[in-house]
Amino acid sequence: MDAASRTVGTAPAGNAPAHIADLRAALDRAATQLDSQPQAALDVAEQILLQAPGLAPAQFVAAQALRRLGQPGAALERLTALGRGGRRPPMVLWELAQAASEAGAGEQAIAALEDLTRQDPDVATGWFLLAKELRKAGRMADAWRADLAAVHAASRDPALLEAAVAMNQGRLDDSEAMLRARAERLPDDPVGTRMLGELLWRRGDMTEALRLVEQAVALAPGFDLARDFLIRLLMQVNRLPDALVHAEMLVQSPLAGAGTELILASVLVRLGDQERARGIYQRMLAVQPEQPLVWQNLGHIHKTLGAQDEAIAAYRAAVMHQPAMGEAWWSLANLKTVKLDAADIARMEAALAGLAKVPDGESGREEDVFHLHFSLGKAYEDAKDAAQSFHHYDLGNRLRRTMLRHDADTFAAEAAATAKAFTAAFIAEAGKGGCPAPDPIFIVGLPRSGSTLIEQILASHSAIEGTMELSEMMVIASRLQSRVDEGEFADFAAMIASLTPADRLRLGEEYIERTRVHRKTDRPRFTDKMPNNWQHVGLIRLLLPNAKIIDARRHPMSCCFSGWKQHFARGQTFTYDLTEIGRYYCDYVSLMAHYDAAAQGAVHRVIYEQMVADTEAEVRRVLEYLGLPFEEGCLEFHRNTRAVRTASSEQVRQPIYTDAVEHWKAYAPWLGPLETALGAVAACYPEVPAVLRP
């Protein structure tokens, strides 16, 4: 509330002096000096009071000046007397509240602000200050409600509405100009601060977006929408412990509902606390069972924990309540050991027919459609109808590809730039540096290459903890790449060369520290099964020189086809086109061949077909590379009850089988684009064609 330049228009008792107009003019000039020259404003007000004792506007300006001069007690005394016995105007209540707050008279500040917000419920700043005072007084629930009332009031602010419309229309420059101008006037406005944070997030400036949204939450702890947004941002940058703190607070909101519980559960899942997340979903369903999304999420938890029967029941409950829920159907089909029958096919075909009548662009329609096509592809695959199966997989992939950004040429150039940066000479000259911790075991390669099998085998060793696909190394690599994108370095090679031993130590320690939250045991080693880390082998060597790297490789036709018919929850944008996934596989083989030559012995390769043909021999080779003794438990990996979150979660709970090795051949008539893209890479497998060797 901007009351600094306002005066109270109450004349003194009795007859007004003849020169009252002159006094008022002088008082108006004094009011304009309050912020820049408060002492001068006070002097004018005091002179006027000598001529017109009790003149309310002069008393008000004097009180405002006293507060700005650091005398809130004196200001409060005058403001308390002003309007005593009558209705105080909002600007007096606002000034009275601020003076009382600064003087430590919390109850008086609260009373003034409660009066102010009753008179003018649209004054957001009054609500925010009331929340602050209530929080000081320990009245947390009331403070939370006051913050929520403030946000509600701000939602009617014309300036904020105009900025929001501009942002939603894509006019980000216009919106930013409005919000920056507002921030100049109201630097501590939580709503404008959060909105500016969202705008910068849309621009891709995650660092500044996070800072602003964190500031908004600090200014108004009861600002639930800001805290919700903050949790999502923290999850995007993998600050999961911080996200959990805020999610725990959000569920305490007086207006907390099912949505806040779902947010908390999603953070817990990311942190690997599946059991607690399962408890949340089960409690929600006990109260209200007709929640298909919650059933689906519960199915994901059961699947991760290896409770297959419970997962199946949960997914079927989801599609019972929402027959066209594509993701639930796909989740059911994606339990690789489950076979969908003719009745399931009929229900999914009916769901697709129903969705065909839904207008394009309706929220969720396209997601349901492509999920159903992937599910039907799997159902017809189980029925041995390869033609129908391929038809639906193809439709699902084509639709999904339209929703994603992937440039195969750009990616190939990036892979080539990485090879150019990490030459044998550079690796040799880099010398010592990085974090010496031997803890991480990176399992890299393409999705569907057998990496989950390797992880499950290693996690069955007494010295190794299996975690999950961790994004920390990719986050570090992305942050370094952004320095090139922003023009700080000419290219990736120059940026990498600029890293000092101290930089490498700091970044390596950052990786170890950020992954610590995923480690639940005291085992000395742990796996990081993010397949895309093959792109960062050189960086891993710089930052974590004692880490081990295992390359999981599978026949390119088998691996790529398996990836193409798999819909991934997120990422892996290259998998939805047969030519693009083939090109990606070639880029992978080429860069890994480069590392084989430039850093000999740094990477241990496991050929999937050899692993399933002679498991014990391959396990012994891997453990020898890791410097660990052989343990029989590694061959009993299917008995391991650890949580597994990948698409192979059910397969790795069974003994080794070879059925999938040549599964792709049933689809060979339609895989020409893939075979062409792979070229010599497929023909030479498992060797690397000469054209890709350095």
N, C-alpha and C positions, 0 to 999 in steps of 0.2 A: 504494500500500500504506500503510494508516494504522497505523503502529507506534508513534506518539508516546506512547500511554498504556499500552503493553505493557512488561512487565519480563521479564527472563530468569530462569526459575525454577530456577537452579542454586545449591545451597547451598555455602558455603565448605568447604574440605577440613577434615577433622577433625570433632570434636563441635560441633554448633551451639550457640551461647549460649542460655541459658534464656530470655532475653527476645527471641529472634529474631522472634516474632510481632509484638511491638511495633515492632521495626525495620522489618519488612515493611510494617506499616500506615503508618508514617511515610514509607516509600519510595513507597508507592502514592499518598499525598497529594502528594508531591513531583512524581511523574510527571504529575499533573493540572496542575501549574504550568509545565510545560516551555514552552509557547507564550507564556503571559502573563508569567511571572516566571522566566525561565531561571536567573538568578543565585541566586534563592532555592532553586530545585530543586537547583542545583549545591551550595550550602552544606549542604543536608540530606544529599545523597548523600555528601559528603566527611565529615560528622560520623559518618554510619553506618559509613563505611569505617575510621574511627579505632577504632570499637568492634568492627567485624567485618571485619578486613582480608581482601581478596580476595573479598568477597561479590559474586558476579557481577551480581545485579540492581542493586546500587548502582553498580558500575562502568559498567553500561549507561546508567543514568539520568545519571550524570556525563558520559559521552561525548555523550549527546543534548543535554545542557545546554550543553556546550562548543561544539558545532557551532552551536547557536542563538545563542550569544554571539559568533560570528564567529571561532572558534578551531578550524577544521576539522583542522589538523595535530595539535593536542593530542587532539582527539576520535579521530582516526584511530589514534594511538599506543595509546590505551586499547582501542579496538575490535579492533585487530590482535592484542593480547595476549589478549583475551577469547575463550575457547574454542579457543585455540591447541592444535593436536594432536588436536582432536576435531571433530565435526560441528557447525558453527555453525547455530543456528536461523534461519529466514527473516528474522525481525525484526532480528536482528543483522546479517545480510548486507545487508539494505536500508539500515540506518543506516551500515554500513561503506562501502557503495557511494556514498552521498550525501556522506559525509565525504571519501572519496578523490576524488570528483569536484570538490568545492569546494577541496580542497587541491592540485589539479592532478596527482594521482596516477592518471592515466587507466587504466593497465594494471591497477592494483590494483582500481579501480572495475569494470573489465570482468570481471576474474576473480570478484569477489564477485557480480556480477549474473548471470554465466553459472552459477555455483553455485546462486543463488537460483532462476533460471528452470528449472534441472534439477529442483530439489526441488519447485517449485510452478509448473508451466507455465501455470496459469490466472491468474497475477498480471500483469495487463496493464501496470500502472505499472512493474513491473520490466523488462518487455520494452521499453517506451518509453524508459526511462532507459538501458538497454543500447544501444539504437539511437543515442541521443544521444552516448554515449561512443565508440561505434564510429565514428561520423561524425567526431568530433574527432580520432580516431586515423587518419583517412583510409581506413578500411575501409568504403567506400561500399556495396558489394554486401552485406556482412554486416549493415550498418546497415539497409539496405532490408528484408532478410529479418526482422530483429528487429522493425521496425515492423509488418510483415505478421503476424508471430506475435502481436504485441500486439493488433492488431485482431481476430484470430481468438480470442484469449483473452477480449476484451471482449464478443464476440458471445454468450458464455455468462453474462454478468453479469445476474442476475435483475432488477435495477433498470432496466437499459437495455432488456431484453427487454419488461418491463412498459410502459415508455414507448413503445417501438416498436409494440406491439400497440394501445395507445390511439390513437396517431397514425394507424395504418392503418385503424382502425375509425372514424376521423373525430372522435374525442374529443380535439380539439386542445388544449382548455383543460386537461384532465387531464394530457395528455402534457407540455405546456409547464410545468405546475407541478412535475412530477417532474424534468424536465431542469433547470429553474432551481434547484431545491433541490440537485441533484447538482453544478451549477456552483458553488454556494456552497462546497461541501465540496472539490470538485476543479476549481478554475478552469482548470487547464492540461490537462484531459482531452481529447485529440483526438477520441475517438469521440463523447462526449456533446456536444462543441462542434459537430461536423459534423451530428449528429442535430438539434440545436436549430436549426442553419442550415436544414436541410431543412424543419423545421416552419414556420419563418418564411417560407420560400419558398412553402409551401403557402398561407400566409395572404396572400401577395401583397406581403410586405415584402422586396423584392429587395435593397435597400441593406444592410439588416442581415443578410440571409441570406448575401450575398456576403462581408461582413466576417467572419462566423463561419466560413464554409467556408475562406476564405483563412487564417484563424487556425489552423484544424485542420491544414491542409497545412503551415503554417509550423512547427507543433509536431511534426508527424510527416511529414517529406517522403516517406517510403515508404508512406504511407497512400493506396494506389492508388484505392480507391473514393471517397475524398474528393477526390482530384485529378480523377478522371473527372467527378464531380458539378460541381466548380469549372469545368472546361472548358465544360460545358453551360450553366452560369449565365453565364459570360463571353460565350458565343456569343449568349445571349438578350439581353444588353445591348450587344451589338455591340463588345465589347472584344476584337477578333479578334487583334491582335498578342499580347496577354497570353494568350489561349487557345492560340495557337501555341506559346508558350514552354512552357506546361504540357503540351501534347500531345507536344512533342518529348521532355520529361522522362519522360512516362508510357511511351513505347515503349522506354525504357531499363530498365524494371522487370524484375527477375529472373523475374517471372511474366507478363511481357508476352505477349499472344497476338494472334490476328487482330482481336479487338475493339479493342485499342489502336491498331492500324494503321488500322482503319476510322475511329476518332475523329480521328486525325491527318489522314487524307485529307479528312474532312468539313470540318475547319478550313481546309485548303488550298483546297478548292473555294470556300468562302465568301470567302477572301482573293483569289480569282482566279488562284491558281497551279494551273491545270488540268493542266499537263504533269507536275508532280511528283506530283499526286494520281493521274494516269493510271499513272505508273510504279509506284506502290504497288499499285494494283489488278492490274496485269499481273503483278507479282512474286507476289502472292498466288495468282493463278489458275495460274501456272506450277507452283506447288507442289501446289495442290489445285484442279483445274478444276471440280469439282462444287459450286460455291458460287453459287447463283442470285442472291443479294443483291449479291455482288461483280460478277457479270456485268451486273446492272442498273445499278449505280453506274458501271461502266466505260462502259456505253452512254450514260449522262448526260454523261460527259466527252467522249466522241466527238461527241455531238450538239452540245455547246457549242462545240467546236473546229471544227465544220463537216465532220467526217469521217462523212458520212451512211452510207456502206456499212458502215463499221466499227460504227457505232451500231446499225444494223439487225441485224448479225450478233450483237452482244452481247445485245441484247434477245431475240433468238430463242434464244440459248443459255440465257438465264435461264428462259424459259418451257418450254424443252425439259427442263431439270432440275426445274422446278416448274410444271406445266401450269396450275395455278390461281393463279399469281402475278399478281394483277390489275394491280398498278402497272406491271409489266414490259409487259403487254399494252397498257395505256394509253399508256405511253411510246412504244411502237412505233406505235400509232395516232396519237399526238400529233405524230409526224413528219409534218407536214401534207402533205408531198409523197409519202407512202407510202400505198398503197391496200391494205387487207386483202382477201383473196379468200375464196371459198366455203370452202376448207379451214380457213382461220383462223376463220371464223364457226363452223364445226362444232366446232372444238377449244374455242372459248370457250363455246359453248352446253353442251358436255359438262362443262367446268369448273364452270359455274354449277349444273348438275344435281348434280354431286358436292358442291358447297358447300351445296346445299339439305339434304343429309343431315347436315351438321355442326351440332352443337348451337349455338343462339344464345348469344352472349356469349363464344364461344371466341376467343382472341386472334387478331386479324387477319382474322377471317372477314368482318365487315361491310366492311372496307376492300377486301378482294378482290372482294366482290360489287359494290360500287358502281363500282369501277374497271372491272370486266368489263362492266357495263352501259354505261358511257361508251364503252368500246372497241367494243362491239357497235353503239352508236349511230353511231359514226364509220364502222364497216364497212358498215352498211346505208346510210349516207349516200353512201359511195363507190359502192354498188350502185344508187343512185338510187331506193331504196325509202324514201321520206320517212316513210310511216306507221310502219314497223317501226323506223326510225331514231329518230323522235320517241318512240316507246314506250320504247325502252331509255334514251334520254337522260332521259326523264321519271322512270323508275324509279331511275336513278342519282342524279338530283338530289334526289328525294324522300328517299331513304335518307341521302344525305349531309347534307341539311338537318336531319335529326333529331339529328345529331352535333355541331351547331354552335350557337353563341349569336349571334343578331342580332336587334335590336329596331328595326324601321323607324321607329317613332314616336320613340324616343329619339334615333336618329341624325338625324332631321329636325329635332328640337329643338336638337341640338348645332350643326347647320349654321346654323340661324336665330340661335343665340346668337353664333356666329362673326361673322355679318353685323352683328349689333348691336354687337359689340365694335369692329370695324374700319370705322367710319363714315368718310365723306369728311372730316368735321371732325377726327376723331381722327388720321387719316393725315396731314392737313395740319399739325396742331399738333404731331405727334410730332417733327418737325424732323430734324436730323442725329443720327446714331447708328448703331450696328451696325458690322460689319466691312466695310471698303470694298473687299475683294477682289472683282474682277470675274470670278473663275474659274468659278463654277458656272452651268450652264445646266440649269434644271429643266424636264423634259418631263412634263406632268401630264395627267390626263384619266381615262377609264375603261380598264380592261383591254380589249384587242382593239379599240382605237380607231385603230390605226396608229402608235402611239408608238414601237414598235421600228423601223419603217420610217424615221421621222424621225431616231431616234438613229443608225441605220446610215448615213444620208445625211450627218449632221453629223460622225460619227466618220470619215468619208472626207475631211474637210477637214484640211489640214495644221496648223491651229491648235487643233483640238479632239480630245480623247481621249474615247472612249466607255468608260464604266465599266460600270455595271449598275444595277439597282434598289437604291438605297442607302436604308437605314432610319434614317440619322442624324437627319434633320429630324423624322421621326415620333417618335423616341426623345426628342428635346428637347421636342417638343410634348406628349408624354405626361407627361413629368416636370413640365412647367408645369401641366398639367391636374390632376395629382395634388395640387397645392397647393390647388386649389379643392375637390377631393373630400375632402381632409382638413380642410376648414373654415377654412383660413388666409384665404381670400377669399370674399366673398359669391357671386360669379359669375365667369365667364371674363373678362368685360369689365373687372372690377375688378382681376383679376390682371394682365392685359395692360397696363392703365394704370399699374400699379405699377412696370413695368420702367424702370429709369433708362437713360440713354445708356451708362453703364458696364456695366450688365447686358446690354444688347443687344450691345455690343462683345464682351463675354466669351462670350456664347452663339454669336455669329457666328463668332468665332475657334475655338470648340470644334467647330463644324460643319466648318470648313476643316481643322482638325487631324485630326479623326476620319476624314475621308474621304481623307486623304492616303495611307493605306495602300492604297487602291484605284487609285491613279494610278501607272502603270508607265512613263510617258514624260515628256519635258520640255515637252509641249505646254501652252500657257498656260491653255487653257480645258478644261473637262470636263463631261460630261453626267451628270445624276442622273435616271434614268428611273423613279423610283418614282411610279406613276400617282396613288396616293392623296394625294400632296402638294397636289392641288387644294384640299384642306381647309385647307391651311396657307399659302396665298398671302399673306395678310396678315402672318403671322409671318415669312415669308421676306423680305418687304419691310422689316420692322423690323430684322431681324438681318443681312441681306445686301442692302443697298439697291442695289448695283450688279449683283446677279445678274440673269440673264435667265430669263423664264418663258414656256414655249411650251405652249399648250393644244391637245392633239391631240383633235379631235372627229370623230365618225363618225355617220352616220344612226342615230338612237336604236333603231329596230327592228333594224337590222343589227348594231349594236354590242352591244345587250343580248342578242339571240339568240345571237350568237357567244360572249359571256361565259357565258351560261347553259349552253351545251353544252360548255364548257371546264372540266375539273376542274383547279383550281389546287393546287400543291403545298402552299401555306399562305396564310392570309389570304383576303381577298375573300369574306367570309362572306355577303355580300348577293347573290351570283350564283346561288344554288341554288333560287331561287323566282322565277317570271316576274313576279309582282306586285312583289316586293321589289326586284328589279333595276330595274324600271321606275321605282319610287319613288326609288331611289338616283340614277338618271340625272336625274330632275327636280330633286332636291336639288342635284346638281352644277351643272346649268344655272342654277338660281336663284342660287347663291352666286357663280358666275363672272360672271353678269350684274351682280350687286352690285359686284364688283371692277371690272368694265368701267366702271361709273359712278363709283365712289369713288376709283379710282386709274387714271385714263385713261392708256392707253398702256403700262401696266405688264406686261400679258400680251399675247402675240402668238398669235393663233388660227390653226391649220392645219386646214382642212376636208379630211378624207380623200378624199372623192370628187373634190375639186378637185386634190388632190395627184396622184392617179393619172391624172386627165384631162390635166393640163398640168404635168408634174413640174418642168420647168426654171423656169417662171414662179414656181411656189410655192417652189422652193428659193432662187431669187434674193430673194424677199420675206423668207424666214426669215433669210438671211445679212445682208440689209440691216438687219433688226431687231437682229441680233447685232453689227453694225458690222464685218463681215468681208467681204473681197472674194470674189466668185464663183470657184469652182474646178471645172473639168470633172470632177475626180475624184468630186465629189458625185453626179454622174449615173451614175457607174460603181460605185455603192455595193455592188452585188452581187459585185464582185470583192474586196471587203474581207474579209480572213481573220481578223479579230478574233473573240474568243470572244463568243458571244451565248447568254444563258441563258434567254431567254423562250420562250413557246410558238411564237413566229413565227421562231425561229432559222433554219429552212430556207427560209421564204418570202422573207426579206430577203437570201438569197443567190441570188435569181433577179431578173431584170429586173422592172420594174413590170408587173402584170397587173390586169385589172379584173373577173375572174371572181367575186370575192367580194362585189362591191358590192351586188348584189340577191339574194344566195344565200338570204336568209331567206324570200323569197316562196314558195319551195317548201313551206315549213312554215306558211304563213299560216293555214290552217284551224285550227291548234291554238294560235295565238298571241294569242287574244282577251284573256286576262288581262294580257298585256304591253301590248297596244295600249290597253286601258282605263286602265292605270296611267300610261302616257305621256301620253295625252290630247292637248292642244294642242301639247305639246313635239314630238310626232312630226308633227303636221299642219303646223306652222310651219317645221320644219327647212329650212335652217340658221338661220333667224331665231329669235329668242326670243319666245315669246308675251307679249303685253302684261301678262298677269296675273303673270308672273314678273319683269318689269322693275321696278327701283326707281322 
